[in-house]
Amino acid sequence: MAPRPGESLRDDTAGIKSAGAVDISSTDWSTQRITRGLLVGVSGDVVVQFCDDPDAGTVTLKNLAAGVWHPMQVQKVIKTGTTATNIVAGY
């Protein structure tokens, strides 16, 4: 089972086991599970909140490449400032 926000995947070496679309068309996207990575369908910026530092605010990941998994543990993708599209979260 994937960890909840504030927990970490550090001790789990398994790869992505499931995935789901990130829909930020109307609101910020958040999950009760921590991602193992994000896949971007169309390149662009992705604004995220990382899982181990929820009080630090957000980080803009500039010009993420399309078509590859970007390994990262996030708990939220923020609509404002995100220009990449067709984002998939891996767990």
Residue pairs with C-beta under 8 A, 6 or more apart in sequence:
2 9
2 33
2 34
2 36
2 91
3 9
3 33
3 34
3 51
4 32
4 33
4 34
5 32
5 34
5 51
5 54
5 75
6 51
6 52
6 54
7 34
7 51
8 34
8 51
8 52
8 73
9 34
9 36
9 73
15 36
16 36
16 37
16 69
16 90
16 91
17 36
17 91
18 90
18 91
19 39
19 88
19 89
19 90
19 91
20 88
20 89
20 91
21 87
21 88
21 89
22 29
22 38
22 77
22 87
22 88
22 89
23 29
24 77
24 78
24 79
24 82
24 87
25 79
26 79
27 79
28 76
28 77
28 78
28 79
29 76
29 77
29 79
30 75
30 76
30 77
31 75
31 76
31 89
33 91
34 51
34 73
34 74
34 75
34 91
35 72
35 73
35 74
35 75
35 89
35 90
35 91
36 71
36 73
36 90
36 91
37 69
37 70
37 71
37 72
37 89
37 90
38 46
38 48
38 64
38 69
38 70
38 72
38 74
38 77
38 87
38 88
38 89
38 90
39 67
39 68
39 69
39 70
39 87
39 88
39 90
40 46
40 64
40 65
40 66
40 67
40 68
40 70
40 84
40 85
40 86
40 87
41 66
41 67
41 84
41 85
41 86
41 87
41 88
42 66
42 84
42 85
42 86
43 63
43 64
43 65
43 66
43 84
44 63
44 64
44 82
44 83
44 84
44 85
45 60
45 61
45 62
45 63
45 64
45 81
45 82
45 83
45 84
46 60
46 61
46 64
46 77
46 82
46 84
46 87
47 58
47 59
47 60
47 61
47 77
47 78
47 79
47 80
47 81
47 82
48 58
48 59
48 61
48 72
48 74
48 76
48 77
48 78
49 57
49 58
49 59
49 74
49 75
49 76
49 78
50 56
50 59
50 72
50 73
50 74
50 75
51 73
51 74
51 75
52 73
54 75
58 76
58 78
58 81
60 81
61 70
61 72
64 70
64 84
66 84
69 90
77 87
77 89
